[in-house]
Amino acid sequence: MTSTRLIHGVGLRALEWLHARRDGFRLEPDADPEVGLMDRFKPIGELAVICGVIFREGVAGSRQSQLARQLLDHVWRDTLDGGRMLVEGARTEPISPIPFEVYLPFRELGYEQPDIERATRLNHRLGSWSAVEVLPVRRLGLSAFQRRFGLRPEPGVDEATARTWLARTPEPWTVEGHIAYDITHTVFHLTDWGERPDRLPPHIAGYLADWLPVWLDDWLELRRWDLLGELLVVDACLPRPTFDEAAWEGFAAAQQPDGAMPALREMPEGEPDDLFDLVYHPTLVAAFASALALSRSLSALTPEPS
């Protein structure tokens, strides 16, 4: 089994890099309203989800928990202005689900913004809420988030799942970039970001158990670290994770000494803001993969009750 020390170190270094560069989670309120403000919400929402995983699993250690809480407090207070920037985003694009998607993980961690909650409940009654055209995996994510918020999912999670690529278990050799990300995010949404592996339908779990080792080998060879990290998360979401040693060792070796994780091959160069935008996601994924794999590996070491 892959060393728990190696897995833990990947997550700690990733969070230290993100914390040191927390101002990179910035908004651009004066940018083109079609792309600027909404586009900058995405990293913040991803940060909240992954910090939630770190707190939930409870195995990362006090240092990581402290860094995660400080990161969340910073982006909620200073970047989102106590959630008021999410309200502004909802006013800019009233039917967009993005402010709701970003708000939910904060809400689950104890942060509150009543205006977003009112807007969400209003939008849920509108036909446009379920009519907005999005990819099937995105629709599944929205349905899962509605359920977690306490709303009736539109469509239901089972119906949304059936529309995804992964639920149809197509030919595995057709998997490439965007399909691979559709696969990983389908697993994330179905398992509530790794909390409930038992929610993976058996035919999907079996398909992944057969083909995930092949995909891990492929993306390790191609040195696509962002996608490899997401597939390592998928492995930890399976009923019987493999903790692929070669994949984890390659992933850890790609991480920079300061904790940054390149998305592809080597670390890029650029101005600090540009560099943050290029590598924040694989670095967040490294923290996510570490927290979930560490939790599962420690559970695997615990003897079954007699």
C-alpha positions as CSV (number, residue, x, y, z in Angstrom):
1,M,0.0,0.0,0.0
2,T,1.1,3.5,-0.7
3,S,2.8,5.2,2.2
4,T,0.5,7.3,4.3
5,R,3.4,9.7,5.0
6,L,3.7,10.3,1.2
7,I,-0.1,10.9,0.8
8,H,-0.2,13.2,3.8
9,G,2.8,15.2,2.6
10,V,1.2,15.9,-0.7
11,G,-1.9,17.4,0.9
12,L,0.0,19.5,3.5
13,R,2.3,21.1,0.9
14,A,-0.6,21.8,-1.4
15,L,-2.5,23.6,1.3
16,E,0.5,25.6,2.4
17,W,1.0,26.8,-1.2
18,L,-2.7,27.8,-1.5
19,H,-2.7,29.6,1.9
20,A,0.5,31.5,1.0
21,R,-1.2,32.7,-2.2
22,R,-4.7,33.1,-0.9
23,D,-5.1,36.5,-2.6
24,G,-5.1,34.6,-5.9
25,F,-8.8,33.7,-5.0
26,R,-9.8,37.2,-6.3
27,L,-12.8,38.6,-8.1
28,E,-12.9,41.0,-11.0
29,P,-16.1,43.1,-10.3
30,D,-15.3,45.5,-13.1
31,A,-14.8,42.9,-15.8
32,D,-17.2,42.0,-18.6
33,P,-20.4,40.8,-16.8
34,E,-20.7,38.0,-19.2
35,V,-17.5,36.3,-18.0
36,G,-15.6,38.3,-15.4
37,L,-17.4,38.1,-12.0
38,M,-19.0,34.7,-12.5
39,D,-15.8,33.1,-13.9
40,R,-13.8,34.1,-10.8
41,F,-16.3,32.4,-8.5
42,K,-15.3,28.9,-9.7
43,P,-12.0,28.7,-7.8
44,I,-13.7,29.9,-4.6
45,G,-16.4,27.2,-4.8
46,E,-13.8,24.5,-5.4
47,L,-11.8,25.7,-2.4
48,A,-14.9,25.5,-0.2
49,V,-15.8,22.0,-1.4
50,I,-12.3,20.6,-0.8
51,C,-11.9,22.3,2.6
52,G,-15.2,20.7,3.5
53,V,-13.7,17.3,2.7
54,I,-10.7,18.0,4.8
55,F,-12.8,18.9,7.8
56,R,-15.2,16.0,7.2
57,E,-12.5,13.3,7.0
58,G,-10.7,14.6,10.0
59,V,-7.4,12.9,9.2
60,A,-5.3,15.6,7.7
61,G,-3.9,17.0,11.0
62,S,-4.2,20.2,12.9
63,R,-1.9,22.2,10.6
64,Q,-4.0,21.4,7.5
65,S,-7.3,22.1,9.4
66,Q,-5.9,25.4,10.6
67,L,-4.8,26.4,7.1
68,A,-8.1,25.3,5.5
69,R,-10.2,27.3,8.0
70,Q,-8.0,30.4,7.5
71,L,-8.4,30.1,3.8
72,L,-12.2,29.8,4.1
73,D,-12.4,32.8,6.5
74,H,-10.3,34.9,4.1
75,V,-12.3,34.2,0.9
76,W,-15.6,34.5,2.7
77,R,-14.8,37.8,4.5
78,D,-12.3,39.5,2.2
79,T,-13.1,38.1,-1.3
80,L,-16.8,37.4,-1.1
81,D,-17.4,40.3,1.3
82,G,-19.4,38.1,3.7
83,G,-21.3,36.6,0.8
84,R,-22.5,39.9,-0.6
85,M,-20.5,39.4,-3.9
86,L,-22.5,36.2,-4.4
87,V,-25.7,38.3,-4.1
88,E,-24.2,40.7,-6.7
89,G,-23.5,37.8,-9.0
90,A,-27.1,36.6,-8.7
91,R,-28.3,40.1,-9.6
92,T,-25.9,40.2,-12.6
93,E,-27.2,36.9,-13.9
94,P,-30.4,36.0,-12.1
95,I,-30.9,32.5,-13.4
96,S,-27.3,31.4,-13.2
97,P,-26.8,28.5,-10.7
98,I,-23.2,29.6,-10.0
99,P,-23.8,31.7,-6.9
100,F,-25.9,28.9,-5.4
101,E,-23.2,26.3,-6.3
102,V,-20.5,28.4,-4.6
103,Y,-22.7,29.2,-1.6
104,L,-23.8,25.7,-0.7
105,P,-20.4,24.4,0.6
106,F,-19.9,27.5,2.6
107,R,-23.4,27.2,4.1
108,E,-22.6,23.6,5.1
109,L,-19.5,24.9,6.9
110,G,-21.5,27.5,8.9
111,Y,-21.3,30.6,6.8
112,E,-24.7,32.3,6.0
113,Q,-26.0,34.8,3.5
114,P,-29.8,35.1,3.7
115,D,-30.2,36.9,0.4
116,I,-28.7,34.1,-1.6
117,E,-30.9,31.6,0.2
118,R,-34.0,33.6,-0.7
119,A,-32.9,33.9,-4.4
120,T,-32.2,30.2,-4.5
121,R,-35.6,29.2,-3.2
122,L,-37.3,31.7,-5.6
123,N,-35.3,30.4,-8.6
124,H,-36.2,26.8,-7.8
125,R,-39.8,27.6,-8.5
126,L,-39.0,29.0,-12.0
127,G,-39.1,26.8,-15.1
128,S,-35.8,28.3,-16.2
129,W,-34.1,26.7,-13.2
130,S,-34.4,23.2,-14.7
131,A,-34.6,24.4,-18.3
132,V,-31.1,26.0,-18.5
133,E,-29.1,23.8,-20.9
134,V,-26.0,22.3,-19.3
135,L,-23.9,19.2,-19.8
136,P,-25.4,16.1,-18.1
137,V,-22.7,15.9,-15.5
138,R,-23.3,19.5,-14.6
139,R,-27.1,18.8,-14.3
140,L,-26.3,15.9,-12.0
141,G,-24.2,18.2,-9.8
142,L,-27.0,20.7,-9.6
143,S,-29.5,18.0,-8.7
144,A,-27.2,16.7,-6.0
145,F,-26.6,20.3,-4.6
146,Q,-30.4,20.9,-4.6
147,R,-30.9,17.8,-2.5
148,R,-28.2,18.9,-0.1
149,F,-29.7,22.3,0.2
150,G,-33.1,20.7,1.1
151,L,-34.9,21.4,-2.2
152,R,-36.5,18.8,-4.5
153,P,-34.0,18.0,-7.2
154,E,-35.0,19.0,-10.7
155,P,-34.5,16.5,-12.3
156,G,-34.1,13.8,-9.7
157,V,-30.6,12.5,-9.0
158,D,-31.3,9.1,-10.5
159,E,-32.7,10.6,-13.7
160,A,-29.8,13.0,-14.0
161,T,-27.3,10.1,-13.4
162,A,-28.8,8.1,-16.2
163,R,-28.1,10.9,-18.7
164,T,-24.3,10.9,-18.0
165,W,-21.6,9.3,-20.0
166,L,-20.4,7.1,-17.1
167,A,-23.9,5.7,-16.4
168,R,-23.9,4.3,-19.9
169,T,-20.5,2.6,-19.4
170,P,-19.4,3.1,-23.0
171,E,-16.2,1.8,-24.6
172,P,-13.4,2.6,-22.2
173,W,-10.8,3.2,-24.9
174,T,-12.7,6.3,-26.1
175,V,-11.9,8.2,-22.9
176,E,-9.9,11.4,-23.4
177,G,-9.7,14.8,-21.8
178,H,-13.2,16.2,-21.4
179,I,-14.8,12.7,-21.1
180,A,-12.3,11.8,-18.3
181,Y,-13.4,14.9,-16.4
182,D,-17.0,14.0,-16.9
183,I,-16.2,10.6,-15.4
184,T,-14.5,12.0,-12.3
185,H,-17.2,14.6,-11.6
186,T,-20.0,12.1,-12.0
187,V,-18.3,10.1,-9.2
188,F,-17.8,13.2,-7.1
189,H,-21.5,14.2,-7.3
190,L,-22.8,10.7,-6.8
191,T,-20.7,10.1,-3.7
192,D,-21.1,13.6,-2.2
193,W,-17.4,14.2,-2.8
194,G,-16.3,10.9,-1.4
195,E,-18.5,10.9,1.7
196,R,-20.9,8.1,0.5
197,P,-19.1,5.5,-1.8
198,D,-22.1,3.3,-1.2
199,R,-24.1,5.7,-3.5
200,L,-22.2,4.5,-6.5
201,P,-24.5,2.3,-8.5
202,P,-23.0,-1.3,-8.7
203,H,-22.6,-1.3,-12.5
204,I,-20.7,2.0,-12.3
205,A,-18.5,0.8,-9.4
206,G,-17.7,-2.4,-11.3
207,Y,-16.9,-0.5,-14.5
208,L,-14.6,1.8,-12.7
209,A,-12.9,-1.1,-10.8
210,D,-12.1,-2.7,-14.2
211,W,-10.9,0.3,-16.1
212,L,-9.5,2.8,-13.5
213,P,-6.1,1.1,-13.3
214,V,-5.7,1.5,-17.0
215,W,-6.6,5.1,-17.0
216,L,-4.3,5.8,-14.1
217,D,-1.4,4.2,-16.1
218,D,-2.3,6.3,-19.2
219,W,-2.4,9.7,-17.5
220,L,0.6,8.9,-15.4
221,E,2.6,8.2,-18.6
222,L,1.2,11.4,-20.2
223,R,2.1,13.3,-17.0
224,R,-1.3,15.0,-16.9
225,W,-1.2,15.7,-13.2
226,D,-4.5,17.5,-12.8
227,L,-6.5,14.6,-14.3
228,L,-4.3,12.0,-12.6
229,G,-5.2,13.6,-9.2
230,E,-8.9,13.5,-10.0
231,L,-8.6,9.8,-10.9
232,L,-6.8,9.2,-7.6
233,V,-9.8,10.8,-5.9
234,V,-12.1,8.4,-7.9
235,D,-10.0,5.5,-6.7
236,A,-10.6,6.6,-3.1
237,C,-14.4,6.8,-3.8
238,L,-14.6,3.2,-4.8
239,P,-15.9,0.5,-2.4
240,R,-12.4,-1.1,-2.6
241,P,-9.7,1.5,-3.4
242,T,-6.4,0.3,-4.9
243,F,-4.2,3.1,-3.7
244,D,-2.1,2.7,-6.9
245,E,1.5,3.0,-5.7
246,A,3.0,4.0,-9.0
247,A,0.4,6.7,-9.7
248,W,0.8,8.2,-6.2
249,E,4.6,8.2,-6.4
250,G,4.5,9.9,-9.8
251,F,1.9,12.4,-8.6
252,A,4.0,13.2,-5.5
253,A,7.2,13.6,-7.5
254,A,5.5,16.1,-9.8
255,Q,4.6,18.4,-6.9
256,Q,7.0,21.3,-6.5
257,P,8.9,21.8,-3.3
258,D,6.7,24.8,-2.4
259,G,3.5,22.6,-2.8
260,A,2.3,23.7,-6.2
261,M,1.1,21.0,-8.6
262,P,1.5,21.6,-12.4
263,A,-1.5,20.6,-14.5
264,L,0.5,19.1,-17.3
265,R,4.1,17.9,-17.5
266,E,6.3,20.7,-16.1
267,M,5.6,23.7,-13.9
268,P,4.7,26.7,-16.1
269,E,6.2,30.2,-15.8
270,G,4.5,33.6,-15.6
271,E,3.4,36.5,-13.5
272,P,2.0,35.6,-10.0
273,D,-1.7,36.0,-10.9
274,D,-1.3,34.1,-14.2
275,L,0.6,31.4,-12.5
276,F,-2.0,31.0,-9.8
277,D,-4.7,30.6,-12.4
278,L,-2.7,27.9,-14.2
279,V,-2.0,25.7,-11.2
280,Y,-4.5,26.5,-8.4
281,H,-6.8,23.7,-9.7
282,P,-4.3,20.8,-9.7
283,T,-3.0,22.0,-6.4
284,L,-6.5,21.9,-4.9
285,V,-7.0,18.5,-6.4
286,A,-3.8,17.4,-4.7
287,A,-5.2,18.5,-1.3
288,F,-8.5,16.7,-2.1
289,A,-6.9,13.4,-3.2
290,S,-4.6,13.4,-0.2
291,A,-7.4,14.0,2.3
292,L,-9.6,11.3,0.9
293,A,-6.9,8.7,0.2
294,L,-5.4,9.2,3.6
295,S,-8.8,8.6,5.3
296,R,-9.5,5.5,3.2
297,S,-6.0,4.1,3.7
298,L,-6.2,4.5,7.5
299,S,-9.6,2.9,7.5
300,A,-8.1,0.0,5.5
301,L,-5.6,-0.5,8.3
302,T,-8.3,-0.8,10.9
303,P,-9.2,-4.4,11.7
304,E,-12.8,-5.5,10.9
305,P,-14.8,-6.0,14.1
306,S,-15.1,-9.6,15.1
